[in-house]
Amino acid sequence: MWHNTIVPFLVENPSMAIFLTLCLGYLVGKLKYKMLTLGTVTSVLLVGVVLGILAPEVKILPPLKMVFFLLFLFAIGYSVGPQFFRSFRKTGLPQVIFAAVVCVVCLGVTWLCAKLAGYNAGEAVGLFSGAQTISAVIGVGQETINGLHISEAAKESMNNVVPVMYAVTYVFGTAGSAWIIAFVGPRLMGGFQKCRQDCVEEEAQMGQTLVDQPGYGSSLREVAFRCYRVDNDWFGTGKKVSDLEAYLKSQGRRLFVDRIRHNGQITDTPKGSAMIFKGDEVVLSGRREAIIGEETWIGEEAQDPELLNFPIRIQPVMVASKAVDGKTVKEIREMPFMHGVSIRSIKRQQSIDIPVRENNVVDGGDMMTLVGLPYDVDTAAKAIGRASRQTTATDIIFVSLGILIGGIIGVLSFNAGSVPISLTTSGGALIMGLIFGWWHSKRPDYGQVPEPAVWIFRDLGLNMFIACVGLECGPHFVQAFAQVGWMLLVWGAIATALPLIISILLARYVFKFRPGTALGCVAGSRTTTAALGAVEESLHSNVPAMGYAVTYAVGNTLLILFGVVMVILFA
């Protein structure tokens, strides 16, 4: 049935072979045994290889896979662009330098391993992409190889071996990186007890909040609205709303009075001069950790559906105002326009959660989710930056123009001896993604690419490209693997482990980062999200995330571009 029905169908419809690869690849990628999983990218590649072996007649058009790859690279640049350029400020400079050093170490160690093993340019690029878990290097490396002044047969041979090297080394590259950073790293930083204690101290300095504790998620509803029946003698013959909010603030509780029921009449959005008397019911709002326990002071909590049923605004806002950019969460909360408004969450690079702690700094381009009454939230949004439009529409002109300009820049080249050197269209798309993403953070009314669209470009774009690569190299996989041999596993393990150990020691003894931040910086520089989750779990803290954002932006950019460098070093 396979050869008589399915293979002819796939040969006549190569796009169906890609979707079959994606379907099965994503399915395999979801399988997990304890902490071991192949991950989506590797699974898609392996499924593509198998289908390529079973149906070698399937032909994939080269422009098809490059379209997906360029969308992926632009989306990568777009999402990290604001943080990438802002990281060169004085406060982020040590982490920028560290990430650059780590990337150079990764390149140097992999180059040395490839030299000792006697690999060619294609094998070296494949080893680099898999051992350093940077999938995009496959495309950048292959495009650079295609520009070399060598025979077409040599180019084809090198291009076929790249995904083989990647597939074999990526598994340890991911699992090994997570294990080394999460379990070896703390020991190299002074032991688990020291690292965990330091994280506790760092959390206290940042301003620890209940919602940042392990085990809590978005279902906790970080901002709460609760109703209380006033019976405390403190209210005497009546207190103003401003008096109550000022008293609560003096006790370290940032809460707001949103509604009052007095003698059966409900007052919406009461002014500061409105009075509260004993026997009234009030609705207080604020972050959950600040509002817990008010029944012990104000009075018994009341279940009043009518009083609690009112519209609130939940509004993501991109930070763009100079008045907010670079300020701490505590400083922002103290600003007049934040009255009645709570910060539910802060996201950086559209995917990295920044804990809402008092001393954490908010950067331009961050997305803050505000919660409160509509008028209060609208006022705060205008002062902070620009409220994110609740739309799924992507500015396709913006995306297409960015990739086009990047491609034009990328094809410009010069010769160093007999070796042509250029960014390639892939590198150009990445660079323009960085620039356009940064520009959008400064001019948020232009270049809107919603988070779901960025995810599609990044995740689906990469995996569509990887599916094409797998289907193309499938017929040559066995021959290519026989060419490199089983020693590839050893060289891959060395190329993964040695740079990580060197990086951890550099973070401790040269850069003198604190343990939690240091391990987050190592994970970010290597762009391994799995390692970030593992180290947060091992240290029982999310402090490592504070070292991940800046280094991820730098590492993601440099490691991809180093794919070009690796080919040049072997050319």
N, C-alpha and C positions, 0 to 999 in steps of 0.2 A: 504493500500500500504506500509506504513512504516513497520508494523510488518511482512507482507507477503513477501516483497521484499528487503527493505533496511536493516532491522535488520539482516536477514540471511547473506546478503552480507558483512556487517561490522563484523559479528562474524567470518566468514570464512577468512576475510581480515582485521585484526586489524590495519594494517598500514594505510588502507584507512580511518579508524575512526580517526586516528591521523591527517591526512591531512584535513579531513572534519572539525575537530575541529580548526585547524590552519586557514583555509579559513574563516570560520564564525567568529572566534575569532578576527582575524585581521580586518575583516569588521566591527564588532561591536566596536572595539577599535578606529576606525576612527570617530565614531559618537561623536558629541560635542554639548553641549548646553551651550552657553555663555562660562564660564571658566570651566565648569564641564565636565569631561570625565573620563571614567573608565580606560583608558589606555590599551595597548595591553595585558600585562601579566594577569591582572585581567579578561579581556574579554575572553581570551583563557581559563583560568581556569573555568569561569562560563559556557562557552559553553561546555567544556569538562564534567562538572558536569551534565548539562542537558542531553547531549548525553549518559552519563553513566546511568542516571535514565531511559532514554527511551530504552537503549539497554544494560541492565546489564550483558548480556552474553558475551560481548566483553572482552577478556582477553589480558592484556598488559604484555609482557615479561619484568621482572625487569631489566635484563641486557641492554635492549634497551633504557630505559629512563636514565639509569646511564651513558651510552656512551655520550648522548647529554649533560647531566649535567656536566660531567668531561671536555668536550670540552669548555663549557661555563666558568667554573671556571678557566681553564688554560688561556683562552683568557682574562678574567678579570685581572688575575695576570700579563700576558704578557704586557697588555696595560698600567698598572699603575706601573709596576716594576721599571723602571728607576726613576720616580718621587718619588716612595716610599722610595728607599734607599738614594736618594739624599736629601730627606727632612730632614734627620738626621744631615745635616750640620748645622752649627751655625745659618745661616740666616733663615732656615726653622724650627728650633727646637721649637720655641714658638707655631707655628701652629701645629706641630706634637703632642706636649704635650696637646694642647687644644683639638685636635681631639680625642686623647686617653681618656681624661677626659670626653668628651661628650659621647663617646661610653660606658664608664663605667656607666655614669648617665643613659643612655638609658637602659642598662642592669639592673641596680639597681631598677629603677622605674617600669619597666615591671615586674621584679621578685616580687616586693612588691605588685603590682596590682594582679598578678596571685596568690600569697599567700593569699591575702585578699579574693579573689574570690573562693578560694578552688580548683584551677585548678591542673591537673596532668601535667606530663612532656610534653605530646603531646599538650595539650591545651596552656601551657605556651610558647612553641616554636612557635605555630601558632600565638598567640597574639604578640609575639616579632617580627616575620617576617612581619606581616601586619601593626602593629602600627608604626614600624620603617622603613617600606617600603623596606625591604631587602629580595627580593624574594628567593635568593639563600639559605636562612636559612631553607626553606622547605626541601630541599634535604639533607643538612648537619644534620638537626635535626632528620629527619627520619632515616638516616643511623646510627646516634648515638643511637637512640631508639632501632634499630635492634640489637645493640651490648649489650644491657642491659641483666642482668640475671633475666628475668621475663618470664612469659608464652607467648606462641605465640599468644594467644587470646588477652592478654593485649597489646602486641606490635601492633597487627592489629587495635585494638580500638584506640590506641594513634595515629598511623599513619593516620587513617581515619579522625581524628578530626583536624589534623594540617592544611590541606588546607581549611577546613571550617572556622576556626578561621582567617586564612589569608584573605580569600575572604571577610569576613564581616568587618574586621578592616582596610583593605588596602585602601578603598575608602577615608575614612576620613584621614587615614595616609598620603595620597598623597595631597588631596585637602586641608586638615587642615594644613599640614606642609607649603604648599605654602602660605596660607592666614596668618598664624602666623608669618612666617619669613618676608613676604613682607609688611604686614600692621600693625601687632602688634609690630614686631621687631623695626621698625624705631621710634615708640612712646617710647619704652623702652630704645632706644639709644639717646633720647633727642628731638624727634620730626622730622617730615618730612623735615621741612625747614633746620634744623641744619644738618641732614644727607645728604641732597642734596647739600648744600653748601660745606660741607666737601668733598664730592665726586668731586665737581668742582675743589676744591683746590688740591686734590690728583691727578686728571687728569692733572692739570697744572704742577705739579711737575714731573709727568711721561713724559710730553711732548705730549700735546694734538694734535691729527691729525684729519683731516676732515673725514677720512674713519671710525673713531671710533664713529662718531655721530649716534644716533638712526635713523633708517630708511634707512641706507645704507647697501648694501650687496655686494656680489661678482660681480654682474653685473656692479657695478660702475667701474670696471677695475682699481684697485688701482694704477697700474703702467701704465703711459700713454706715448705715443710717438706723438709729435706734431711738425708741420712744421711752420717756421716763415721766412718772407722775411726781411732781415737786412736793416734797413734804419736809425738807430740811429747814430748821429754824434760821439758818443763815439768810434765807430770803426775806425774813422779817415781814415788813409791810410792802415788800416789793423790791425787785432789783432790775436794773436795766440789762438788756441783752449784752451790751458792751461790758458791763460789770462782770457778768457771768463768764464771758469769753476771756476777759482779762485775767480773772481769777484762775480759770482752768489753764491758761497759758503760763501763769506763774507757778503752777504745779507740774509743768512739763507736759501738759496735754493740749495739743493743738486741735481744738474742737470748735465747731460752729453751730449756732442755733439756726435751723432752717425753717421750722414751723412752730407755732404756738397755738394751743387750744385754751381759750379763756372763756368761762361761762358758756361753753358750747360753740363759741365762734372760733373759726380757724383763721389765723393770720399767716399768709404766705410771705416768704422772704422778709421777715421782720427787720426793721431798721435797728441800728444800735441803741436808739432811744426808747424802743418798745419795752414795756414792763412785763416782768414775770412774777406771778404771785404764787403763794402756797396753794396747792390744789390744782394748779394748771398742769397741762401736759406739754412737754417740749420734745422736739425731734433734734437730736444732736448728730452731726456727721463728722467723720474724720477717719484716719487710718485705724484699722481694727486694734492694733496694739495700744493705741492711745485712748480708745473708747471703752475697753473692757474694764468692768468694775465700777462704773459710775453709779450703779444702783446702791452702792454702799455709802454714797455721799449725797447725791441729789434726791434719790428716792427709788421706789420700786419700779422696775422696768415694766412698761405697759404694752399690752397687745392691742393696738388701735389701728385696724386695717385702713380706716378712712384717713387718719392723720398721716400714716406712712405711705399712702398711695399718691405719689406725686412724681412728675417727670424730672429726671436728672439728665445731665449731659455727660457722655463719656466720649472725650475728644482727644485723638492723637494730635500732637502739635510738634512740628519740627522746630528745633531751637535755631534761631537765626538772629535774634536781637543781641547787640553788644552789651546791653544791660544785664543779660542772663549768661551769655557765653563766658565760660571759665569760672562761673560762680559755683559755690557748693550748694547742695540741696537745702541746707539750713538757711543760707543767705537768700535763696530764692523764696523760700517759705515766708521769710520776714518781709518781703516786698509788699507794698500796699495792695497791688492788683491781685495778690494771691488770697485775699480774704474770701473765705467760703470755699476755697478750692483745695483739693487734695491731689497728690501725685500718686497715681496707681502703679506706674511702672516706667522704666527708662530703658530704651533699646538703642544699642549702638551698632552700626553697620547692618541694621535691619534684622539682625538675628542674635546678637549678643546681649543678654540681659545684664544690666548694671543694677546692683542692689540699691534700693532707695534708702540710703543712709545719710545722716546729717552732713558728714564731712566728705562725701563723694562729690567729685567735680563733674558738672554737666558741660559737655562740649557742643559747639556748633555742629549741626547735622544730626545730633541725637534726636530720637523721637520720644517725647514725653506724653504719657496718657494722663490727661487731667479728668477729674471727676468732681461734680458739684452741680449747683443750680445753673440753669442755662445762661442767665445773664452774667453770673460770676465767671463761668468757664469761658464765655465769649470774650470778656474783658481781659482775662489772663492770657488767652490764646493770642490776642492782638499784641500784647506786651512782650510775649515770649518769642514769637516768630510767626509762623503761618500754620493755621489749622489745616491738617491733612484733609484733602477733599475725599469724601466717602465715595470713591469711584473705582471701577475696575479698568478704566480706560488707560492705555499706555500711549505715550507720545511717540509714535512710531517714527515720525520725522526726526526726532531727537536721537533715537537709537540708531536709525539707519545712517544719519549724517555722521554720527560718532564713529561707527564701524567703517564707513567709507573713507573718512579723513585718516583714520588709523591705518587702513589698508594702503592708502597712498604713501603715507610716511614709511610704512613698513617695507615697501618694495624698493625704497631708495637704498643703495648699497655702495660700498667701496671695497676694493681688493687689498688685503694685507698679504702681499706676496701672491700666491696662487689661490688664496682662500677668500671667497666673497663674504663680506660681513654686512649684516643688516639686521634690523629688528624683526623682520618677516612680517607678513600681514597679521599673524597671530599676536606678536608682540605689540604691533601698532594698535590693534583693537584693545588690548589690555591697557596700554598707556592712555588712549583716548577715553576709555571707560573711567580711569582714575580722574582725569581732568574734567570730564563731563559730570561725574558724580560729585566732585568738589564744587563745580560751578552751580549745580543744582542746589547744593546746600546753602549757597550764597544768594541764589535767585530762585527760591522755591516755587515761584509761580510758573516756572518753565521746566520742561524736561521731566514731567511726572512719569515715574515707572513704579506702580504700586508693588508692595511687597510680594503678593502672589505671582505677579508677572516676573519679578526678579527671580523668584524660586523656580518658575518654569524655565526661564532662560538658563539658570545655573544648573539645576538638577537634570531636567529633561534634555537640555542642550548638550551637556557633557555626556550623558548616557546614550543619547542618539549617536553622537560621534563615536563613543566607545563600542557601541553595537556594530557600527560600520567597520571599525578597525578589526573587531573580532571576526566578522564574516569574511573580511578580506584576507586576514592572515591564517584563517583556519586551515586551508589546504596546505600551508607551508609550516604549520605549527610543529609537527613531529620532527621534521627535518631540522627546523631551527633549534628546537630543544636539544636534539642530539648534537648540534653544533656547539652549544655552550656547556652541556654536561651538568651533572649533579652538583659540582663544586659551586655552581651559581647560588645554591642555598647558603653556603658558608660565606661567600663574598657578600651576599645580601644581608646576612645577619651582622657581619662586621660593619658594613656601610650604614646600617641602621643604628647599632648600639654605640659604636665609638663616638660619633658626633654628639649623641645625647649625653654621654658621660662627660665628655669634654665641656659641653655647654653648661651642665649643672655645676661643674667645678668652677667654670668662669663666672657664673652667676653668683656663687658664694664668695669666692676669694678675690676676684678682680672687680666685679661690679658691685659686690656687697649688697645685693638685694635681700630683702627679708624672705624667709623660706617659702611661704605660700605664694607671694608675688613672683619669686624666682621660678618656681616650677610652672606657674601659669605663663611666664615669659618664654620658657623653653617650649611648652606645648604650642603657644601661639607662633613662635618663630618657625616651628616645624609644621604649622597649620594642621595639627592633628586634634580634631575636636574630641575624638574618643579618649585621648589622653587627658584632656581637660576634665571631662566627666569623671574619669577614673581617679585623678588626683584630688578632685573635690570630695569624692566619696572616701578616699583613704585618709584625708585630713579632717573630715567631718566639717568642712567649711567651704564657702564659695569665694573666699578671698583670692584664690588663683585666677578667677575670672578677671580681676582687676589688672593682672599682668598680661592677659590674653589679647585684648582688643588691639592695642597699638602694635604689638609684635606680629599679630596675625596679618594686619594690613601690610606691614613691611615684608614679612616672610612670604606671603602669597604672591607678592609682586616679584621679589628678587628670585625666588626659587623657579618660577615659571621662566623668567628671562635667562636664568642660568642654564636652562635647557639648550639655549642657543650657544652659550659659552662652552658647554660640554662638547658639543659637536665641533666647534672651532678648535678646541684643545686637541682633539683627536684627528682633525683634518690635516 
